[in-house]
Amino acid sequence: MVGIYWPAMPPIDPPEYYAERDVEHSAQGDIHLDLSFAVATVAGEDAPPRGARKRPGDEDGDVAIRPPLLAPGILCSYTCGFTAQPPGQRGYSHPFRLVAPIMSLTALKAFGVKANELRKLKDSGFLQGLMYLPQTDQLRLDEPVDDEEFEGDAAALLYRPALVTQALLDRRERAHRLSEPAQRVLIAALTQSISPNRFDPFDEALRAPDLSDSWSG
């Protein structure tokens, strides 16, 4: 997988990443503000990131569970995996949700991700462990900065997800829902993060995302 970024994916225009729809329950691709991302580790045992594909980590701490990162997050669990079945039955089958934090590209650059890799991320929509997301008025991550190249750009850090409960999501503001094209990119990016495969999100042979309200049947 080293150095494999292509075939390039057709970019989505920033206004087309998000789309509200009449779905009452939580759904894959929902973006919530102020989520907690905890990491369990052994104190002092983390190795610094190496090689070209650097991903921001955390500073060594004195405890096994570090203070959580507070950040916006995107819901990665697939909708039908946690809504009650069969479709049309209200409620959830379990309370656990996998979410990934969202950071600005300017922050990722400051943490050591190379500018050229961030440009590839913008051009292709996703790289190993990262998915591009545009910032909006609801999803504003940075104060104005001198370096304007990545101003207004963000990414979901799919390589470092965390587990939260539905109760936490219900108590946090939902800033956006992904559009159908953006959810296709998320699914392809998640697949690449946990497998040796990189799919074209817009391949007609792939199953379309479930955008329905399962509680309505």
C-alpha positions as a printed Julia matrix, in Angstrom:
217×3 Matrix{Float64}:
   0.0    0.0     0.0
   2.99   2.33    0.29
   2.7    5.23   -2.13
  -0.54   4.0    -3.73
  -2.83   7.01   -4.18
  -4.37   6.35   -7.58
  -6.57   5.88   -9.51
  -7.63   9.4    -8.7
 -11.21   9.79   -7.56
 -13.47  12.42   -9.1
 -13.47  15.29   -6.58
 -16.72  16.38   -4.99
 -17.39  20.1    -4.93
 -17.38  21.35   -1.3
 -21.09  22.35   -1.32
 -21.98  18.8    -2.36
 -20.41  17.05    0.65
 -23.32  17.64    3.0
 -27.06  17.15    2.58
 -29.83  17.06    5.14
 -32.47  14.35    4.69
 -35.54  13.18    6.56
 -33.92  10.44    8.65
 -34.84  10.42   12.33
 -32.21   8.02   13.64
 -28.43   8.39   13.61
 -26.8    7.34   10.36
 -23.34   6.63    9.0
 -21.69   9.89    7.99
 -23.35  12.03   10.64
 -20.95  14.67   11.98
 -21.32  15.69   15.61
 -19.49  18.4    17.53
 -17.56  18.04   20.81
 -17.05  14.29   20.95
 -14.48  12.61   23.19
 -11.77  10.44   21.66
  -9.94   8.46   24.32
  -6.82   6.35   23.73
  -5.66   3.51   25.98
  -1.91   2.94   25.98
   1.08   1.93   28.09
   2.78   4.97   29.54
   5.97   5.93   27.73
   5.81   3.13   25.17
   4.61   4.99   22.06
   7.1    5.23   19.2
   7.2    8.42   17.12
   5.68   8.21   13.62
   8.2    7.37   10.92
   8.44   7.28    7.15
   6.61   9.36    4.57
   3.11   8.49    5.75
   3.1   10.27    9.08
  -0.09  10.59   11.08
  -0.36  12.83   14.15
  -0.2   10.96   17.44
  -0.29  12.04   21.07
   2.42  13.03   23.51
   3.59  10.39   25.98
   1.7   10.47   29.25
   2.04   9.04   32.74
  -1.24   7.12   32.67
  -2.57   4.27   30.59
  -5.66   6.21   29.46
  -4.85   9.69   28.25
  -7.07  12.73   28.55
  -9.44  12.46   25.6
  -9.19  14.58   22.49
 -12.27  16.79   22.22
 -13.13  17.31   18.55
 -15.88  17.0    15.96
 -16.36  13.43   14.83
 -17.9   11.47   11.99
 -19.99   8.36   12.58
 -18.26   5.41   10.89
 -20.5    2.5    11.94
 -22.83   1.44    9.14
 -26.44   2.38    9.79
 -28.06  -1.04    9.45
 -25.48  -2.45   11.88
 -26.92  -0.56   14.83
 -30.55   0.25   13.98
 -33.14  -2.23   15.16
 -34.11  -4.91   12.65
 -36.21  -5.62   10.68
 -36.6   -2.2     9.01
 -39.57  -0.32   10.35
 -38.86  -1.22   13.98
 -37.92   1.79   16.08
 -34.88   1.92   18.31
 -31.32   0.62   18.18
 -29.92  -2.89   18.43
 -26.98  -1.77   20.62
 -25.6    1.51   22.01
 -22.04   1.47   20.63
 -20.84   3.66   17.75
 -17.44   3.95   16.1
 -16.53   7.57   15.38
 -13.43   9.23   13.91
 -12.16  12.69   14.9
 -12.01  15.56   12.43
  -9.09  17.98   12.28
  -8.2   20.85    9.98
  -5.54  20.32    7.32
  -3.59  23.22    8.78
  -3.44  21.35   12.1
  -2.37  18.14   10.36
   0.38  20.06    8.57
   1.54  21.5    11.9
   1.63  17.95   13.32
   3.97  16.83   10.55
   1.82  15.59    7.66
   3.57  16.67    4.46
   1.92  19.39    2.41
   2.22  17.3    -0.74
   0.26  14.48    0.91
  -2.44  16.91    1.98
  -2.68  18.13   -1.62
  -3.14  14.53   -2.76
  -5.85  14.15   -0.14
  -7.73  17.15   -1.53
  -7.3   15.93   -5.12
  -8.4   12.34   -4.52
 -10.9   12.64   -1.65
  -9.17  10.08    0.58
  -5.82   8.53    1.34
  -4.88   5.7     3.64
  -6.56   6.54    6.96
  -7.75  10.03    5.95
 -10.88  11.4     4.27
 -11.12  14.95    3.03
 -13.94  17.13    4.39
 -14.64  20.82    3.74
 -15.13  23.13    6.69
 -18.38  25.08    6.94
 -19.91  27.67    9.25
 -21.17  24.78   11.41
 -17.9   22.85   11.16
 -15.34  25.6    11.76
 -12.04  24.3    13.12
  -9.44  27.04   12.81
  -8.91  30.69   13.41
  -7.58  32.5    10.32
  -3.95  31.58    9.64
  -1.14  33.11    7.62
  -0.83  29.99    5.43
  -4.0   30.1     3.34
  -3.35  27.02    1.18
  -5.44  24.7     3.37
  -7.74  27.25    4.93
 -11.26  25.82    5.06
 -10.08  22.22    4.58
 -10.37  19.36    7.06
 -10.03  15.6     7.27
 -11.56  12.72    9.17
  -8.83  10.72   10.92
 -10.16   7.26   10.1
  -6.94   5.61   11.33
  -7.71   6.56   14.96
 -11.4    5.95   15.67
 -12.92   5.72   19.13
 -16.0    4.11   20.64
 -18.84   6.26   21.97
 -22.43   5.54   22.87
 -25.61   6.66   21.19
 -26.46   8.58   24.36
 -23.42  10.8    23.8
 -24.34  11.43   20.17
 -27.88  12.34   21.22
 -26.44  15.01   23.51
 -24.07  16.55   20.99
 -25.04  18.9    18.2
 -25.14  17.31   14.78
 -23.45  19.71   12.38
 -23.95  17.82    9.12
 -24.96  14.67    7.35
 -22.96  13.43    4.39
 -24.49  13.52    0.95
 -24.8   10.29   -1.02
 -21.57  10.9    -3.03
 -19.63  11.8     0.12
 -20.94   8.74    1.94
 -19.65   6.63   -0.95
 -16.22   8.15   -0.39
 -16.45   7.45    3.36
 -17.28   3.79    2.75
 -14.38   3.41    0.31
 -12.03   5.19    2.71
 -13.09   2.99    5.64
 -12.58  -0.11    3.48
  -9.07   1.0     2.59
  -8.3    1.69    6.26
  -8.94  -1.92    7.33
  -8.19  -3.89    4.18
  -5.7   -4.05    1.29
  -8.29  -2.66   -1.12
  -8.91   0.78   -2.58
 -12.17   1.03   -4.49
 -13.49   3.75   -6.73
 -16.41   5.06   -4.64
 -18.38   5.77   -7.8
 -18.01   2.34   -9.37
 -21.52   1.37  -10.46
 -20.85  -2.22   -9.38
 -20.63  -1.18   -5.73
 -23.74  -1.2    -3.58
 -25.17   2.26   -2.97
 -25.23   3.62    0.6
 -28.4    3.2     2.63
 -29.86   6.7     2.94
 -33.33   5.63    4.06
 -35.07   6.13    7.37
 -35.05   2.54    8.65
 -37.58   3.43   11.32
 -40.11   4.21    8.62
 -39.74   0.8     7.01
